[in-house]
Amino acid sequence: MLGFWGFGIILLFAISGIYLCGPDLVQDLADRVEPLTEANSRTRMVDQVIYWLAYLHFGRIDGIGIPCRGPGLCDMATKLTWAVAGLAPAGMFVTGALMWWNRVVRKKLSRQTQAKTIQVPVRGE
């Protein structure tokens, strides 16, 4: 289950990172998805999604969904949780590299060392 949520957080960081690198491109895409009209000039869903992408990317949560607001223990706990979740991409990279090493590289190295061992004949046989 942790991998599922880690993937979601990484996806959030990736999408928001794309937005922060090229906001004009993302805004053009948003305008194509939901064109600006007189009826939706104040509240477009795509604008709210873009707002929340940037808001969540930087962890500006300020206790949203938690009973307390503002600075304090709840705010620090929320920031700490978000910081730990931000380490998910690095953790997934390290564990993936370890799995790859154990499955691929270690097998190749063991085959090479087995091929290089020299069988010395024992005298008297």
N, C-alpha and C positions, 0 to 999 in steps of 0.2 A: 504494500500500500504506500510505503514511503517513496518508492520509485515512481508511482503514479503522480503523487503530488509534486515530487521533484521535477518531473517532466513538465508539469503545468507551470511551475515557477520559472523554469528555464524558457519555456515558450513565451511567457509574459515578458521576461527580460529581453528575449530576442525580438519580439514584435515591437516593444517600446524602444529598443535600441535602433531598430530600422527607422522608426518614426523620428527619433532624435537626430539621426544622421541625415535624413532627407525629408524634412517636414513638408516641403512643397509637393513632393511626389505622393506622400500619403494623403495630403489634403486634396490633391487632384483626384485620387482614387475615391476618397470619401464623397467628393462632389459628384462623381459618376454613379456611386452606389445610391446616394440620396441627394438628388439635385436640389439646390436652393430655390425655394419658391416663396411666394407671399404667405402661404399657409404655414410653412414650417420655418420661417425666418428666425424665430426666437428659440425654438427647441427642436434641434435635429438630433436624432439618436447617434449618428456617426460623430458629431461634435462632442457629445457626452462620452462616447467610447474613447475618443482621442484624448480628452481631458483626463479620464481615469487612467489611461495607459501611462501618461507622463506622471501623474500623481502617485501611482503605485510603484513606478520604476524607481523613484527616489525615496520611497518609504515614508511619504508624508501622510501617515495614517492618523496620528494624533488621537489614538484611542477610539477610532471608529469601530462600533460594534462592542465596545467595552463600556461598562457603566460610568467610568470616570473620564473626565476630559482634561486636557491641558497637561502641563508638566507635573511630574510626580512618578510614583512607582508604576502605575499602569502604563504611562507613556514610555517609561524606560523599558518595561517588560515587552511592550509592543515593538520597540526599536530593536531590542535584543533578538526577539523572535525573527524579525525581518532580516537582521544581519546574519543570523544562522541560516535562514532560508537562502540568502544570497550566496552562501558558500556551497550550495547544492551543485552548481556546475563544476566547481573544482573537485568536489568529492566524487562526482560521477566520472570525471576524467581520470582521477587516480584509481578508482576501483576498476574502471574499464581497462586501463593500462595494465593493472595487475592481472586481471583475468586473461587478457591477451598474452601476457608474458607466460603465464602458467599453461595456457592451452597450446600456444604456437611455438614460442621461442624455446622454452624449456625442452619440448619434445625434439626440436631440431638439434639443440645442443647435446642432448643425451644420445641421439643417433650418431652424431659426429664423433663423440668420445668413444662410443662402442666400436665404431669402425676403425678408430685409430689405435685401439689397444692391440698390442702385439702378443700373440700366443707363443710363449717360450716353451719348447719341448723339455720335458723332464727326463733326465738321464735314467737309464735302467728300465725304461718301458719298452 
